[in-house]
Amino acid sequence: MELTGAQILFESLKKEGVDAVFGFPGGAVIDIYDEMPRHPEIRHYLVRHEQGAIHAADGYARATGKVGVCLVTSGPGATNTVTGIANAYMDSIPVVIFTGQVPSPLIGNDAFQEVDIVGITRPCTKHNYLVKDVTRLAGVIKEAFYLARTGRPGPVLVDLPKDVIQARAEFKYPRQVRMRSYNPTLTPNAKQVARALEAICQADRPLFYVGGGVVSSDSHRELTWLAKKLNVPVTATLMGLGSFPGHEPLWLGMLGMHGTYAANRAVQECDLLIAVGARFDDRVTGKLATFAPNAKVIHIDVDPTSIRKNVRVDVPIVADCRETLVALKAQVEAASDPKGLCRARKDWTATLKTWKIDHPLTYNGGDSGEIKPQAVVETIYELTKGEAIISTEVGQNQMWAAQFYNYHKPRTLLTSGGLGTMGYGFPAAIGAQVAFPDKLVIDVAGDGSIQMCIQEMATAMCYDLPVKIVILNNGYLGMVRQWQELFYKKNYCATCMDWAPDFVKLAQAYGAEGYRVTDPAQVKPVLKQAFGNGKLTIVDVVVSQEENVYPMVPAGASLHEMLLV
Ligand SMILES: Cc1ncc(C[n+]2csc(CCOP(=O)(O)OP(=O)(O)O)c2C)c(N)n1
């Protein structure tokens, strides 16, 4: 039987197991929306701005491991998603974005709401398609989902001209995808795995440095097993937080610009760095020339282009992180000299312990009567015991949420790592809450960032999504102010948020709950009340204005040149 393009789209989504689509309608996709009510198994979440749709799809993907889906109209609808697409691309998040397009005969004519979204998003998608023929539609959708989730995951965009959506074709969903040019290597080379193990065996001061690849390949269990068995301490990037339990003695905390003293020192002193699903971003390495100066480097990554991009590598392994760690585990189990592999390395362990004890993450509590933002994050942890899903905005709030909350499980921190997108956290939290209606989802926000996608309060209210927004309200664009203070002689140009809405009234205007906290003694009881009230809630916590995030490695400095509290 022949179906319209719109019907083919829905049938294909069902074949992919899609249950949630975040979108916003318009003329170019009106036929898709016309068809929508006939497919109630696919729930549509109407956002208030297309940036909200793409971030929500991204948050849904990060929280679940499934592909997030977003549907928008042509022209401005499509361009409004570009920031979110770049955001997902930088963090390797699987999302499929369907954009409407003007009818094929009008393409290139500057038609109403026409934009070359395929051209615009070419550098920030894993792949993108302009569907020119309805008979290709099902095949393209199959490919799009396959590309988004396999290999190094990422966003894939499918542009749908209006006439293609209206045209008819026989619906046949392909069983398999065959793309000659796309064949990610998933299985590691056994010899390289053996070389890696030998290097670990020989190392006196080995260190795991893990990134988002461990989360996306679902290999945290293997990583944890190996680290414990081989006695190798672990540090992670912002994207890798949660892939090793934060309460384990081998855990050193995050590394990089705002990493812990122990993690950054460990990088500089280790003799073997085992990078798993991490890409040696500049926020992690600091000055490349002096990064991990004494270390041999093993780099495991599914994306061959990320290997040797920034640092020299002694043992490259191009493969899926999980498959590689499984292979390593098997070789450890089969090893003839398990003692050599699993030795205690007492000096190294003792040194790390000393660093952790002497330089823990800390802040000046003081008795100024002010609320310390770090203490707020600590209280959130105390109340949730690591069981919540935390999303963050960008800036100091993000770094404190990374430092002072103890992540035990992967997919419990949703944060814009690569692009650093203010406005990401709240819609991402909406996506996560859609996926997990019964979990506590908390957006740790800054007073600046939260204003960038605040309109999604209406979306959360509409679908009864009880997200909690905890604003660490310092009255500044805090992270930029911190740089101005430390490196620009306190020239606080354009970072004071002189005028902000009354967030309590704003919450109430949307029909949500709002609380304002100014007294340190009230932080815990108010957060507790908010977390238990079952409703969309803003907690506006007025915190010390000029608090800084420490440790800090100044941009371009070496990791051991940390500014401490
Ligand atoms: C869309 C966007 N614009 C600008 C920036 C640059 N930027 C990075 S952090 C920051 C300040 C964030 O302020 P706020 O949300 O109040 O958080 P705080 O740092 O105070 O916790 C800015 C402006 C950004 N990351 N994203």
The ligand as a Gaussian input file, in Angstrom:
#p B3LYP/6-31G(d) Opt

LIG

1 1
 C       25.333000      30.831000      24.497000
 C       26.552000      31.257000      25.253000
 N       26.903000      32.562000      25.252000
 C       27.996000      32.965000      25.928000
 C       28.772000      32.074000      26.610000
 C       30.036000      32.521000      27.340000
 N       29.910000      32.252000      28.782000
 C       30.480000      31.170000      29.365000
 S       30.163000      31.057000      30.981000
 C       29.287000      32.480000      30.969000
 C       28.664000      33.030000      32.231000
 C       27.517000      32.228000      32.689000
 O       26.843000      32.939000      33.665000
 P       25.739000      32.286000      34.565000
 O       24.808000      31.497000      33.744000
 O       25.130000      33.319000      35.418000
 O       26.534000      31.226000      35.408000
 P       27.699000      31.392000      36.503000
 O       28.993000      31.339000      35.777000
 O       27.476000      32.677000      37.203000
 O       27.483000      30.199000      37.361000
 C       29.261000      33.030000      29.683000
 C       28.610000      34.301000      29.328000
 C       28.375000      30.723000      26.555000
 N       29.080000      29.758000      27.135000
 N       27.260000      30.349000      25.888000

